[in-house]
Amino acid sequence: MPVKEIKSPDIQSPVKTLFTRLETVHRVHSEISAVFSYAIAHGFTDYDPAQAVAVQIPAQMVKHRAALTEPKDVAQLLRDIYCYQGTYVVQCAP
């Protein structure tokens, strides 16, 4: 199908099947949008139909990870790592 003939529904139907895997759907949308950016820059089409699909994609859930925020906790962690008496391979791991 020529790039100029692709419309938003042509993009949304395959992307919609990936909605259960949000990270994948965001990556796929990004790649599709990059293709249309290239096509616009080289005069193959005038607009990016993937932009209309972007608002239909659910936002990714943010996962906050535990972090050490107190300097004394960081110091204790570094001491524990330094004093680790496990196997040589684990001691050498970065």
Buried (B, 14 or more C-beta within 10 A) or exposed (E): EEBEEBEBEBBBEEBEEBEEEBEEBBEBBEEBBEBBEEBBEEEEBEEBBBEBBBEEBEEEEEEEEEEEEEEEEEEEEEEEEEEEEEEEEEEEEE
